[in-house]
Amino acid sequence: MLGNLIGGFITIIVGTALMPTVADQIKSAQNLNSSNATATTNLSSTTSTIVGLVPLFYALGIMSTGVAIAINGLRDAGIM
């Protein structure tokens, strides 16, 4: 039980620590043309919008993974 709870918290901590890196990489992929005049990008406006949603889904995935691990630990303990 305690191991699952600690694992859930570690998952959330590591995931949130990597969140700025994910957001920076997404932003640099969207702004590739403005940073380098010779580089081209395959992102249209629609694709850029969808790629911009990646940090949201990353955050939701980290949150749901941590919660699922913690609930599994509580279920094993008989609390949930």
NORVENBEL-V240753 format. One record per residue. N is the residue number from 1. PSI is psi as a letter, one per 20 degrees, with the letter a starting at -180 (* if undefined). Layout:
BEGIN
n = <N & N>
psi = <PSI & PSI>
END
This chain:
BEGIN
n = <1 & 2 & 3 & 4 & 5 & 6 & 7 & 8 & 9 & 10 & 11 & 12 & 13 & 14 & 15 & 16 & 17 & 18 & 19 & 20 & 21 & 22 & 23 & 24 & 25 & 26 & 27 & 28 & 29 & 30 & 31 & 32 & 33 & 34 & 35 & 36 & 37 & 38 & 39 & 40 & 41 & 42 & 43 & 44 & 45 & 46 & 47 & 48 & 49 & 50 & 51 & 52 & 53 & 54 & 55 & 56 & 57 & 58 & 59 & 60 & 61 & 62 & 63 & 64 & 65 & 66 & 67 & 68 & 69 & 70 & 71 & 72 & 73 & 74 & 75 & 76 & 77 & 78 & 79 & 80>
psi = <g & h & h & h & g & g & h & g & h & g & g & g & g & g & g & h & h & i & g & h & g & g & h & g & h & g & h & h & h & h & k & h & h & h & h & o & h & i & q & q & q & j & o & a & h & g & h & h & g & g & h & i & i & g & h & g & h & g & g & h & g & g & g & h & g & g & g & g & g & g & h & g & g & h & h & h & i & j & h & *>
END
